Amino acid sequence: MTRANETAVQAVIDRVYAAWADNDADAFVAPYADDATAQLPGTYLKNRQAIRATMAALFSGELKGSRGIHEVQKIRFIGVDTAIAISKSAVLLAGEAEPSAESKYLDTWVLSERDETWRVEAYHACLESAG
């Protein structure tokens, strides 16, 4: 795979986190496919509409003023139009200088290229182990 594809995949994930920093649910889901899924601890979201509704509620509630921080660990390509990205992330709540141990996650992203645009197809997050 080309470095350009890796950069494009990284840019999609960066866009999601930039939208989070703005607490903008519409921009957050803009790079998601219509039928994208998201699994978070205790939650399964079945499509982009459900992801958007959940993030809008969180951004106006418990995640208001928060931002997500992330570090992509690896991007692996499965064919020419599918990528799996592994990252570490954390939630930085409003007023926090450092994320708590309970807000650190390990993430798996599945992205595909459709019509020359990379989209998030699936996202999974699990709590990072303390040990």
C-alpha positions in Angstrom: 0.0 0.0 0.0 1.1 3.5 -0.6 2.1 6.1 2.0 -0.7 8.2 0.5 -3.3 5.6 1.6 -1.9 5.4 5.1 -2.0 9.2 5.3 -5.6 9.3 4.1 -6.7 6.7 6.7 -4.9 8.6 9.5 -6.6 11.8 8.3 -10.1 10.2 8.6 -9.4 9.3 12.2 -7.9 12.8 12.9 -11.1 14.3 11.5 -13.3 12.3 13.9 -11.2 13.5 16.8 -11.2 17.2 15.6 -15.0 17.0 15.4 -15.0 15.7 19.0 -12.9 18.6 20.2 -15.6 20.9 18.7 -18.4 18.7 20.2 -19.9 18.5 16.7 -21.9 15.3 16.3 -22.6 16.0 12.6 -18.9 16.5 11.7 -18.0 13.5 14.0 -20.0 11.1 11.8 -19.4 12.7 8.5 -16.5 10.3 7.6 -18.6 7.2 8.7 -20.4 5.0 6.2 -24.2 5.0 6.4 -24.2 1.4 7.7 -21.1 1.8 10.0 -21.2 0.2 13.4 -19.6 1.2 16.7 -19.1 -1.0 19.7 -18.2 0.7 23.0 -18.1 -0.9 26.4 -21.7 -1.9 27.0 -23.0 -0.3 23.8 -23.6 -1.4 20.2 -24.6 1.3 17.7 -26.0 -0.1 14.5 -25.5 2.7 12.0 -24.3 6.2 11.4 -27.6 7.7 12.5 -27.4 5.9 15.9 -23.8 6.9 16.3 -24.7 10.5 15.6 -27.6 10.5 18.0 -25.5 9.0 20.7 -22.7 11.5 20.2 -25.0 14.5 20.1 -26.5 13.4 23.4 -23.1 12.9 25.0 -21.7 16.2 23.6 -24.6 18.0 25.2 -24.4 16.0 28.4 -21.6 14.2 30.2 -19.0 14.8 27.4 -19.8 18.5 27.0 -16.5 20.4 26.6 -14.5 17.2 26.4 -12.2 16.0 23.7 -10.8 12.7 22.7 -7.1 12.2 22.4 -5.6 9.4 20.3 -2.5 7.8 18.9 -2.6 5.5 16.0 -0.4 2.5 16.7 -0.6 0.7 13.3 -2.4 0.8 10.0 -2.7 -2.5 8.1 -4.2 -2.8 4.7 -6.4 -5.8 3.7 -6.4 -5.4 -0.1 -6.4 -2.1 -1.9 -9.5 -0.6 -0.4 -9.7 -1.8 3.2 -7.7 -0.8 6.2 -7.6 -1.8 9.9 -6.2 0.8 12.3 -5.2 0.1 15.9 -5.1 3.0 18.2 -4.9 4.1 21.8 -7.3 6.8 23.0 -8.6 8.6 26.0 -11.3 10.9 27.0 -10.2 14.2 28.4 -13.2 15.8 30.2 -13.6 19.5 30.4 -11.1 21.0 32.9 -8.9 17.9 33.0 -5.2 18.2 32.3 -4.7 14.4 32.1 -7.1 11.6 31.3 -8.0 9.2 34.1 -7.1 5.6 33.9 -10.8 4.7 33.5 -11.0 6.8 30.4 -8.2 5.0 28.4 -9.1 2.7 25.5 -7.7 0.4 22.9 -9.5 0.9 19.6 -9.9 -0.9 16.3 -11.1 0.9 13.2 -12.1 -0.7 9.9 -12.1 1.7 7.0 -12.8 1.3 3.3 -12.3 3.4 0.3 -15.4 4.0 -1.8 -15.4 6.4 -4.7 -11.9 7.6 -3.8 -13.1 8.5 -0.2 -12.0 6.6 2.9 -14.9 5.9 5.3 -15.2 4.4 8.7 -17.0 1.1 8.4 -16.7 -0.2 12.0 -15.2 1.0 15.3 -14.6 -0.9 18.5 -13.3 0.4 21.8 -12.4 -1.6 24.9 -11.0 -0.3 28.2 -7.2 -0.4 28.4 -6.1 -2.8 31.1 -4.4 -1.2 34.1 -1.9 -4.0 34.3 
